């Protein structure tokens, strides 16, 4: 049992060391020798857990995939009999992913590995994220939390683009506040267009004295719907 626990700790230490190396240098330059120095372990100890660099890279990608799967499962596992609207869940999922990409170097490196392996194609994790977002948006369409005219594909492209930017910014020091502001600004601008609201009311022409022709001389336009 003690030996197994030590092996588990050693494997986690190697993964985190590899993640830091990938985060700094990218997958191509992330050699086993560099990981060995970063982990403070011999190359033999690394090969004991991972057959080669490709296996180590796959493990990082799988860790990031598990993080995405956990976010996807959070809604279905929630005991609340009245779950939050799916659009709200999507927004919270993007916030959770932004935190993971900013704070968890293993998740961030997993996404980097996925990008580096794609060789110009669509990265596996980016495609997986897109599927998660499409599922939530389709559910939002069904539960009425998404505006009828909202284009799911366009929303997904925008959210994935924001995620890529957050992933890149997160490699810089002090990125957490910046990433949080970027994401919140994006949702502040975007959500009013995605959430269903009252039909627009046409404002009647103003009189020469500048007063509106609605009741009490005030504006007759409806209030904007609350953001999620």
C-alpha positions as CSV (number, residue, x, y, z in Angstrom):
1,X,0.0,0.0,0.0
2,X,2.8,2.4,0.9
3,X,4.6,1.6,-2.3
4,X,1.4,2.2,-4.3
5,X,0.9,5.6,-2.6
6,X,4.4,6.6,-3.4
7,X,4.0,5.6,-7.0
8,X,0.8,7.7,-7.3
9,X,2.6,10.7,-5.8
10,X,5.6,10.2,-8.1
11,X,3.3,10.0,-11.1
12,X,1.5,13.2,-10.2
13,X,4.8,15.0,-9.5
14,X,6.0,13.9,-13.0
15,X,2.8,15.1,-14.6
16,X,3.0,18.5,-12.9
17,X,6.7,18.9,-13.9
18,X,5.9,18.0,-17.5
19,X,3.0,20.4,-17.5
20,X,5.3,23.3,-16.3
21,X,7.8,22.4,-19.0
22,X,5.1,22.3,-21.7
23,X,3.6,25.5,-20.4
24,X,7.0,27.3,-20.7
25,X,8.4,25.7,-23.9
26,X,5.6,24.0,-25.8
27,X,5.4,20.3,-26.5
28,X,8.2,20.0,-29.1
29,X,10.8,21.4,-26.7
30,X,9.5,19.5,-23.7
31,X,12.1,16.7,-23.6
32,X,12.2,13.9,-21.0
33,X,15.5,15.4,-19.9
34,X,13.9,18.7,-19.1
35,X,11.0,17.0,-17.3
36,X,13.5,15.0,-15.3
37,X,15.3,18.2,-14.1
38,X,12.0,20.0,-13.4
39,X,10.7,17.0,-11.4
40,X,14.0,16.4,-9.6
41,X,13.8,12.7,-10.6
42,X,15.9,10.5,-12.8
43,X,14.9,9.8,-16.4
44,X,14.6,6.2,-15.3
45,X,11.9,7.1,-12.8
46,X,10.0,8.9,-15.5
47,X,10.2,6.0,-17.9
48,X,9.0,3.7,-15.1
49,X,5.6,5.6,-15.3
50,X,5.6,6.6,-18.9
51,X,6.9,4.6,-21.8
52,X,8.0,7.7,-23.8
53,X,7.4,11.4,-24.3
54,X,4.2,10.6,-26.3
55,X,2.7,8.7,-23.4
56,X,3.5,11.6,-21.1
57,X,1.8,14.0,-23.5
58,X,-1.2,11.8,-23.8
59,X,-1.5,11.7,-20.0
60,X,-1.6,15.5,-19.9
61,X,-4.2,15.7,-22.6
62,X,-6.3,13.1,-20.7
63,X,-6.1,15.1,-17.5
64,X,-7.5,18.1,-19.3
65,X,-10.2,16.0,-20.9
66,X,-11.2,14.7,-17.5
67,X,-11.5,18.2,-16.2
68,X,-13.9,19.0,-19.1
69,X,-15.9,15.8,-18.5
70,X,-16.2,16.8,-14.8
71,X,-17.7,20.1,-15.8
72,X,-20.1,18.4,-18.2
73,X,-21.2,16.0,-15.6
74,X,-21.7,18.6,-12.9
75,X,-25.2,19.5,-14.2
76,X,-26.5,16.0,-14.4
77,X,-25.2,15.1,-11.0
78,X,-26.7,18.1,-9.3
79,X,-29.3,17.0,-6.7
80,X,-31.3,20.2,-7.0
81,X,-34.8,19.2,-8.4
82,X,-35.0,22.6,-10.2
83,X,-31.6,23.0,-12.0
84,X,-30.4,26.4,-13.2
85,X,-31.3,27.3,-16.8
86,X,-28.9,25.8,-19.3
87,X,-27.7,29.2,-20.5
88,X,-26.7,30.0,-16.9
89,X,-25.0,26.7,-16.7
90,X,-23.0,27.4,-19.9
91,X,-21.8,30.7,-18.5
92,X,-20.8,29.1,-15.2
93,X,-19.0,26.3,-17.2
94,X,-16.9,28.9,-19.1
95,X,-16.0,30.6,-15.8
96,X,-15.0,27.3,-14.3
97,X,-12.9,26.4,-17.4
98,X,-11.3,29.9,-17.3
99,X,-10.3,29.3,-13.7
100,X,-8.9,25.9,-14.5
101,X,-6.9,27.2,-17.4
102,X,-5.6,30.0,-15.3
103,X,-4.9,28.2,-12.0
104,X,-4.2,24.5,-13.0
105,X,-1.0,24.1,-15.0
106,X,-1.9,20.5,-15.8
107,X,-5.2,21.4,-17.4
108,X,-3.6,24.3,-19.3
109,X,-0.7,22.1,-20.5
110,X,-3.2,19.5,-21.6
111,X,-4.9,22.0,-23.9
112,X,-1.5,23.1,-25.1
113,X,-0.5,19.5,-26.0
114,X,-3.8,19.1,-27.8
115,X,-3.1,22.3,-29.9
116,X,0.5,21.2,-30.6
117,X,-0.6,17.8,-31.7
118,X,-3.3,19.1,-34.0
119,X,-0.7,20.2,-36.6
120,X,-3.0,22.8,-38.1
121,X,-6.2,20.8,-37.7
122,X,-8.8,21.2,-35.0
123,X,-7.4,20.2,-31.6
124,X,-9.2,17.3,-29.9
125,X,-9.9,19.2,-26.7
126,X,-11.2,22.2,-28.6
127,X,-13.6,19.9,-30.4
128,X,-14.6,18.4,-27.2
129,X,-15.3,21.8,-25.7
130,X,-17.4,22.7,-28.7
131,X,-19.5,19.6,-28.3
132,X,-20.1,20.5,-24.6
133,X,-21.1,24.0,-25.4
134,X,-23.4,22.9,-28.3
135,X,-25.1,20.5,-25.9
136,X,-25.7,23.2,-23.3
137,X,-27.0,25.7,-25.9
138,X,-29.4,23.2,-27.4
139,X,-30.7,22.5,-23.9
140,X,-31.0,26.2,-23.4
141,X,-33.1,26.4,-26.5
142,X,-35.4,23.7,-25.2
143,X,-35.8,25.2,-21.7
144,X,-36.4,28.7,-23.1
145,X,-33.3,30.4,-21.6
146,X,-31.8,31.1,-25.0
147,X,-33.3,33.7,-27.3
148,X,-35.1,32.0,-30.3
149,X,-33.0,33.8,-32.9
150,X,-29.6,33.1,-31.3
151,X,-27.2,31.2,-33.6
152,X,-25.7,28.3,-31.7
153,X,-22.7,27.8,-34.0
154,X,-21.8,31.5,-33.8
155,X,-21.9,31.5,-30.0
156,X,-19.7,28.4,-29.8
157,X,-17.1,29.9,-32.1
158,X,-17.0,33.0,-30.0
159,X,-16.8,31.2,-26.7
160,X,-14.0,28.9,-28.0
161,X,-12.1,31.9,-29.3
162,X,-12.3,33.5,-25.8
163,X,-11.1,30.3,-24.3
164,X,-8.1,30.1,-26.6
165,X,-7.3,33.7,-25.6
166,X,-7.6,32.9,-21.9
167,X,-5.3,29.8,-22.4
168,X,-2.7,32.0,-24.0
169,X,-2.9,34.8,-21.5
170,X,-2.8,32.3,-18.6
171,X,0.8,31.5,-19.5
172,X,1.8,35.0,-18.4
173,X,2.4,36.0,-14.8
174,X,-0.6,37.7,-13.0
175,X,-3.0,36.5,-15.6
176,X,-5.9,35.6,-13.2
177,X,-7.4,39.1,-12.8
178,X,-7.0,39.8,-16.5
179,X,-8.7,36.6,-17.6
180,X,-11.6,37.2,-15.2
181,X,-12.1,40.7,-16.5
182,X,-12.0,39.5,-20.2
183,X,-14.5,36.8,-19.7
184,X,-16.9,38.9,-17.6
185,X,-16.7,41.7,-20.2
186,X,-17.5,39.2,-22.9
187,X,-20.6,38.0,-21.1
188,X,-21.7,41.5,-20.1
189,X,-21.7,42.5,-23.8
190,X,-23.0,39.2,-25.2
191,X,-25.7,37.9,-22.7
192,X,-28.3,40.6,-23.5
193,X,-28.3,39.3,-27.1
194,X,-28.6,35.7,-26.0
195,X,-31.1,35.8,-23.2
196,X,-34.8,36.1,-24.1
197,X,-36.4,39.3,-23.1
198,X,-39.6,41.3,-23.6
199,X,-40.4,42.3,-27.2
200,X,-38.9,45.7,-28.1
201,X,-41.3,48.7,-27.7
202,X,-41.2,51.3,-30.4
203,X,-40.6,54.8,-28.9
204,X,-43.0,57.4,-30.0
205,X,-41.6,60.7,-31.4
206,X,-40.8,63.3,-28.8
207,X,-42.5,66.7,-28.6
208,X,-40.7,70.0,-29.1
209,X,-40.3,70.4,-25.3
210,X,-38.4,67.1,-25.3
211,X,-40.9,65.1,-23.3
212,X,-41.8,61.7,-24.4
213,X,-45.4,60.9,-25.3
214,X,-45.6,57.9,-22.9
215,X,-47.4,58.0,-19.5
216,X,-46.0,60.6,-17.1
217,X,-43.9,61.9,-20.0
218,X,-41.3,59.1,-19.4
219,X,-39.8,56.8,-21.9
220,X,-42.0,54.0,-23.2
221,X,-39.2,51.6,-23.9
222,X,-39.1,48.5,-21.8
223,X,-36.3,47.8,-19.3
224,X,-33.5,45.6,-20.5
225,X,-33.8,42.0,-19.2
226,X,-31.5,41.1,-16.3
227,X,-28.3,39.4,-17.2
228,X,-27.7,35.9,-16.1
